[in-house]
Amino acid sequence: MLGEATLDMLREEGVNIIMHASPARCTRAGARSKLAARDGASGPVRLVCGRSGAWRRWRLELAKAGVALDIQGFIATDRYQASSVPGSMPSGT
């Protein structure tokens, strides 16, 4: 929910945010970078961020536990950050 609020504020300030883009290539000319996505979209890059799921590194067998993944391999969650496994709230909540 915090991320959604932050995105809303940035968009209100005129920042164009493209989410879930799969990069095909990134080119650089001097201090300017341009990203081309697999869907054909392209544009200047100001900031790129992301993270990779650590579950692969830990060799967790999420499918056996019934945990659904999204198309990028991240644990799929609803708007309240709950996964597909009932009662799987993070510890301390």
N, C-alpha and C positions, 0 to 999 in steps of 0.2 A: 504494500500500500504506500510505503514511503517512496519507493521508486516511481510509482504512478503519479504521485503528487509532484515529485521533482520534474518528471517529464512534462507535466502540464504547465508548470511554471516556466520551464525553458522554452516550450513552444509559444507561450504567451509573450515571451521576450523576442520572438522571431527566429529562434534557433530551429533549423530543419533537422529533425532527428529521424533517421531511417533505422528501423529495427529488423532483426532477423535476416539481414542481407548475407548472402554467401559470396564472399569475394572471389573473383576470378583472377584479377591482377591489380597491382598498384604500381603506378609510374610516378616518377619524380622529376621535376624540372626546377632546379634551384631550390628555393624554399617552399615550392608548391608541390603538393601531392594530389594525385587523382586516382580514385578507386573505381574499378569496373566490376560490377556484380555479375553473377552467373545468369541472372534474368535479363541482362542487357542494360540495366540502368547504370549510369555513371555520374560522377560529380566530384567536386573538390572535397578533400578530406581535411577536417580541422582537428578532429580527435577520434580515435578509434579505441574502444575498450571492450573487454569481454573476459570470460574465464572458461576454463575447461573443467569438466566434471572429474573430481578426484576418485570417484568410485572405480574407474578403470584401473588406476594405479594400485588401489587397494584390493583389486580382484574380487570385488563383491559380486555375488551372483544375484542381482536384483530381480531378474525374471523369475527365479525360483521363489522369491518372497512375494511375488505378485506386484512389484513396483513397476508402474508404467513409465516409459521414457518418451520424450517428445522427439520430433524428427531430427533434432540436432544432438540427441543423445543425453540430454539433461533430464533429471527427474521431473516428470510432469506434475504440476501442482495447480490447484484452483486459486481463486483470487485471495484466499485466506492462507495460502502456502501449505495446504494439506495435500499429501500425495494420494495415490490410488489405494493405499493400504489403510483400512479403518483403524483408528486409534494410534496413528503414527505421528502424533504431535511431537515436536522437538522436546528434549528433556528440559525441565524447568518451567514449562508452560502449563 
